[in-house]
Amino acid sequence: MIRLILFFCGLSISLFSVAGKSFSVKVTVLSYDGMPLKNISVKTQMGGKIVGNVTDLNGICLLVTDQKSFSVSASDESENYTSTSVYIQLKKAQNTNVRIVMYPGEKLNVERIKLDDLNYGIVDSTVSNPCNDSVFVEAQFPEGRAGLMKFLTENIRYPQVSVENGDMGKVYLSFIVELDGNLSHITVVRGVTKELDQEAKRVFLTTPKWIPATCNGTSVRSKYTIPINFNLQ
């Protein structure tokens, strides 16, 4: 069982006071892999009013608020990335930097699988057991199961909204280990929530190359299914 810690994000926020009561908030929105995201809607609530802006080509926009405690949310109207938010509490004469990851949304995952089909070929039932004799060796993480557990523990970040909601459970992922060790067709077989499902997918997009399965000593494509346990206790 893996105990996971809070994730931190891809919204880089630099804050400084203006005229003693107003705060200028510079927001840089990044994807989970560190790329700036343009045309992302960034909003905060000031009293009963919503203050918002849209990021530029560098993933940057500016907000002004008169509150020291507030939430900033980032959303993608194109639905390539899931919405996310961060709570900010300013301290006197102190700049604050916060990061929020924007995870790939379902639309982006569908496009990624289409690209995998072009690069590696369409997945079919034969890849789950590509060897019909007893000389089949299953694909594995470079440092084995213990190495995979260590990688997941160090790299999975619990989404803040999932922490607040107390969401827990096992996300079952399926993917193909290609001949070169890359992972493709990463799919949720059985999920828990949108946020936990997306985090499970995200971390497997960042794994080092696996050792591919072999049949009679020859590398073959193979299907791999694994549960990722999210536990707040």
C-alpha positions as CSV (number, residue, x, y, z in Angstrom):
1,M,0.0,0.0,0.0
2,I,1.4,3.4,-0.9
3,R,0.8,6.4,1.3
4,L,0.9,9.5,-0.9
5,I,1.6,13.1,0.0
6,L,-0.1,16.3,-1.1
7,F,0.7,17.3,-4.7
8,F,2.0,20.7,-5.5
9,C,1.2,22.4,-8.6
10,G,2.0,24.3,-11.8
11,L,0.6,27.7,-11.1
12,S,3.6,29.8,-10.1
13,I,2.2,32.8,-8.2
14,S,4.3,35.8,-7.1
15,L,2.6,38.3,-4.8
16,F,3.5,41.7,-3.6
17,S,1.6,44.5,-1.9
18,V,0.4,47.6,-3.7
19,A,-0.7,50.8,-1.9
20,G,-0.9,48.8,1.4
21,K,-4.3,47.3,0.7
22,S,-4.2,45.9,-2.9
23,F,-2.2,42.9,-4.0
24,S,-0.9,42.3,-7.5
25,V,-0.8,38.6,-8.3
26,K,1.4,37.4,-11.1
27,V,0.2,34.0,-12.2
28,T,2.2,31.6,-14.4
29,V,0.2,28.6,-15.5
30,L,2.1,25.4,-16.3
31,S,1.2,21.9,-17.5
32,Y,2.2,18.9,-15.5
33,D,5.3,18.6,-17.6
34,G,6.4,22.2,-17.0
35,M,5.2,23.8,-20.2
36,P,3.5,27.2,-20.0
37,L,-0.1,27.2,-21.0
38,K,-1.8,30.0,-22.9
39,N,-5.5,31.0,-22.9
40,I,-6.1,29.6,-19.5
41,S,-8.8,31.4,-17.5
42,V,-7.5,32.4,-14.1
43,K,-10.0,33.8,-11.5
44,T,-10.3,34.8,-7.9
45,Q,-13.3,36.0,-5.9
46,M,-13.0,39.5,-4.3
47,G,-16.0,39.9,-2.0
48,G,-19.0,39.0,-4.1
49,K,-17.1,39.9,-7.3
50,I,-15.2,37.5,-9.6
51,V,-11.9,38.9,-10.8
52,G,-10.3,37.1,-13.8
53,N,-7.8,37.2,-16.6
54,V,-6.4,35.0,-19.3
55,T,-2.8,33.8,-19.7
56,D,-0.6,35.0,-22.5
57,L,1.8,33.0,-24.7
58,N,4.2,32.6,-21.7
59,G,1.4,31.3,-19.5
60,I,1.3,34.5,-17.5
61,C,-1.5,36.8,-16.4
62,L,-2.0,39.4,-13.6
63,L,-4.8,39.6,-11.0
64,V,-5.4,42.4,-8.4
65,T,-7.1,41.6,-5.1
66,D,-7.6,43.5,-1.9
67,Q,-7.7,40.3,0.3
68,K,-4.9,38.5,2.1
69,S,-6.7,35.2,2.0
70,F,-8.3,33.9,-1.2
71,S,-8.4,31.1,-3.8
72,V,-7.1,31.3,-7.3
73,S,-8.5,28.9,-9.9
74,A,-7.3,28.0,-13.4
75,S,-9.5,26.4,-16.0
76,D,-9.1,25.4,-19.6
77,E,-12.1,26.1,-21.9
78,S,-10.7,23.8,-24.5
79,E,-10.9,21.0,-21.9
80,N,-7.4,19.7,-22.6
81,Y,-6.6,20.2,-19.0
82,T,-8.6,19.7,-15.8
83,S,-9.5,22.7,-13.7
84,T,-7.5,23.2,-10.5
85,S,-7.1,25.8,-7.7
86,V,-4.9,26.9,-4.9
87,Y,-5.6,28.7,-1.6
88,I,-3.4,31.7,-0.8
89,Q,-2.8,33.3,2.6
90,L,-0.5,36.3,2.5
91,K,1.7,37.3,5.4
92,K,2.8,40.9,6.0
93,A,5.8,42.0,3.9
94,Q,6.3,38.5,2.6
95,N,6.2,37.3,-1.0
96,T,4.5,34.0,-1.7
97,N,5.1,31.4,-4.4
98,V,2.6,28.6,-5.1
99,R,2.6,25.8,-7.8
100,I,-0.5,24.0,-9.2
101,V,-0.3,21.3,-11.8
102,M,-2.9,21.3,-14.5
103,Y,-3.5,17.7,-15.4
104,P,-4.3,16.4,-18.9
105,G,-8.1,16.2,-19.4
106,E,-10.0,13.4,-21.1
107,K,-9.8,15.2,-24.5
108,L,-6.0,15.4,-24.3
109,N,-5.8,11.7,-23.2
110,V,-8.0,10.6,-26.2
111,E,-5.6,12.6,-28.6
112,R,-2.6,11.0,-26.9
113,I,-4.0,7.5,-27.5
114,K,-4.7,8.3,-31.1
115,L,-1.0,9.4,-31.5
116,D,0.1,6.2,-29.8
117,D,-2.0,4.3,-32.4
118,L,-0.1,6.1,-35.2
119,N,3.3,5.5,-33.5
120,Y,2.9,1.9,-32.3
121,G,-0.1,0.4,-33.9
122,I,-3.7,-0.1,-32.6
123,V,-3.9,-2.2,-29.4
124,D,-5.8,-5.5,-29.7
125,S,-6.3,-8.5,-27.5
126,T,-3.1,-10.2,-28.7
127,V,-0.8,-7.9,-26.8
128,S,-2.0,-9.1,-23.4
129,N,-0.4,-12.5,-23.9
130,P,1.9,-12.3,-26.9
131,C,3.6,-15.6,-26.2
132,N,1.9,-18.9,-26.4
133,D,4.6,-21.0,-24.6
134,S,6.2,-21.1,-21.2
135,V,9.2,-18.9,-22.1
136,F,7.4,-15.6,-21.6
137,V,9.0,-13.0,-19.3
138,E,6.7,-10.2,-18.2
139,A,7.7,-6.5,-18.7
140,Q,9.0,-4.8,-15.6
141,F,10.1,-1.5,-14.1
142,P,13.9,-1.1,-14.4
143,E,14.5,-1.7,-10.6
144,G,11.7,-4.2,-10.3
145,R,8.5,-4.0,-8.2
146,A,10.4,-2.4,-5.2
147,G,11.8,0.3,-7.6
148,L,8.3,1.0,-9.0
149,M,6.8,1.4,-5.5
150,K,9.6,3.8,-4.6
151,F,9.1,5.8,-7.8
152,L,5.3,6.1,-7.2
153,T,5.8,7.1,-3.6
154,E,8.2,9.9,-4.6
155,N,6.3,11.1,-7.6
156,I,2.6,10.8,-7.1
157,R,1.1,13.9,-5.5
158,Y,-2.4,13.8,-3.9
159,P,-4.7,16.4,-5.6
160,Q,-5.7,19.0,-3.0
161,V,-9.4,18.7,-3.9
162,S,-9.2,15.0,-3.2
163,V,-7.6,15.7,0.2
164,E,-10.3,18.1,1.0
165,N,-13.0,15.6,0.0
166,G,-11.3,12.7,1.7
167,D,-11.2,10.7,-1.6
168,M,-9.4,7.4,-1.4
169,G,-9.3,4.1,-3.3
170,K,-7.5,2.2,-6.0
171,V,-7.1,3.4,-9.6
172,Y,-6.5,0.5,-11.9
173,L,-4.4,1.5,-14.9
174,S,-3.8,-0.5,-18.1
175,F,-0.9,0.3,-20.5
176,I,1.2,-1.2,-23.2
177,V,5.0,-1.7,-22.7
178,E,6.4,-1.1,-26.2
179,L,9.5,-2.8,-27.7
180,D,11.6,0.2,-26.8
181,G,10.4,0.3,-23.1
182,N,8.1,3.3,-23.6
183,L,4.6,3.1,-22.2
184,S,1.6,3.8,-24.5
185,H,-2.2,3.6,-24.4
186,I,-2.3,4.5,-20.7
187,T,-5.9,4.0,-19.7
188,V,-8.0,3.9,-16.5
189,V,-9.6,0.5,-16.3
190,R,-11.4,1.2,-13.0
191,G,-11.2,4.6,-11.4
192,V,-12.0,6.4,-8.2
193,T,-12.5,10.2,-9.0
194,K,-11.5,12.3,-12.0
195,E,-8.7,13.9,-10.0
196,L,-7.2,10.7,-8.7
197,D,-7.6,9.0,-12.1
198,Q,-5.8,11.9,-13.8
199,E,-2.9,11.8,-11.3
200,A,-2.4,8.1,-11.7
201,K,-2.2,8.6,-15.5
202,R,0.1,11.6,-15.1
203,V,2.7,9.8,-13.1
204,F,2.9,6.9,-15.5
205,L,3.6,9.3,-18.3
206,T,6.8,10.3,-16.4
207,T,8.2,6.9,-15.7
208,P,11.6,5.9,-17.1
209,K,11.6,3.3,-19.9
210,W,10.6,-0.2,-18.7
211,I,12.2,-3.5,-19.6
212,P,10.0,-4.9,-22.3
213,A,8.5,-8.4,-22.1
214,T,10.3,-11.2,-24.0
215,C,9.1,-14.3,-25.8
216,N,11.9,-16.9,-26.2
217,G,14.4,-14.1,-25.6
218,T,12.9,-11.7,-28.1
219,S,11.3,-8.4,-27.0
220,V,7.5,-8.2,-27.6
221,R,4.8,-5.7,-26.9
222,S,2.8,-6.5,-23.9
223,K,-0.2,-5.3,-21.9
224,Y,0.3,-4.5,-18.2
225,T,-2.4,-3.7,-15.5
226,I,-1.6,-2.2,-12.1
227,P,-3.5,-0.8,-9.2
228,I,-2.4,2.5,-7.7
229,N,-3.6,2.9,-4.1
230,F,-4.5,6.4,-2.9
231,N,-4.7,6.5,0.9
232,L,-4.9,9.5,3.2
233,Q,-4.5,7.5,6.4
